[in-house]
Amino acid sequence: MSPSKPKSSRKSSRMKVQAHRDRLRAQGLRPIQIWVPDIRSPSFRSEAHRQSLAVATSTHASEDQAFIDAISDWTDE
């Protein structure tokens, strides 16, 4: 077991996080917080399944898919 450094010489987690954020800001970035749907929740899965069935059984399914294909960019850039 290696001897540990005295606490006073180690950076605290708070200081490490602040240094990391400072480096990101120096790169012209800024932090933002966003809220997204919880894809693990049963209600999300149920609603996603309901919507996918509605799209799949639509009388316009082929036209809808053609539209999605037309606006999708799958090229490697």
N, C-alpha and C positions, 0 to 999 in steps of 0.2 A: 504494500500500500504506500503510495507516494504521499509525502507530507502536503497538506493543503495550505494554500496561501492564507495569510491572515485576512479576515473579513474586510478590513479597511483598504486592502490593495485590490480587491475584486470589484468589478463593476456590478452594480445592482441591475436586476432585470429592467427596472424603470429607466436607468441610464442607457442600457443597450437599446431599448426600444426607441428612446428619444434620439439617440445617435443614428439609428436606422432611418427614422422619419426625417431627420435633418438631411441625410444623404439623398433620400428620395425627393425632398423639396428642392435640393440643389440641382436635381436633374429636371426641374420644371414640373414636377408632379405635385398633386395635392390630394389629401385624403377625402373620401366621400363615404357616406354610409347609405346603403340601399336595402330595402326589404323586398324579398322575393318569396314566391309561394314555396311552401314546404312540400317538396315532391315526395317525401316519405309518408305524408299523412294519408290515412285511408280516404278522407273526403276528396283530396286532390286526385288520387288514383281513380276513384269512382267517377269524378267529373271528367277526367281525361278520357276514360274508357267510353263514357256516354257520348262525348263529343266525337271521338274517333269513329264510333259506330254510326253516328249521324252523318258524318262526312262519307264514310264508306258506302252507306246505303242510299245516299242522295241520288236523285235522278240526274244531277249535274256533276257527278263524281269525275267523269273523264274530262269535262271542261275545266273543273276546278284544278285537277292535277296538271293539266296542260298549262294553266296559268302559273301555278307554282313552279313548274319546270322552266317556263319562259323567264321568270324573274330570278331564278336561282343561278348563282355563279359557282360552278364546281371546278373551275380551272385552278391549276397550281401556279401561284405567282411568286 
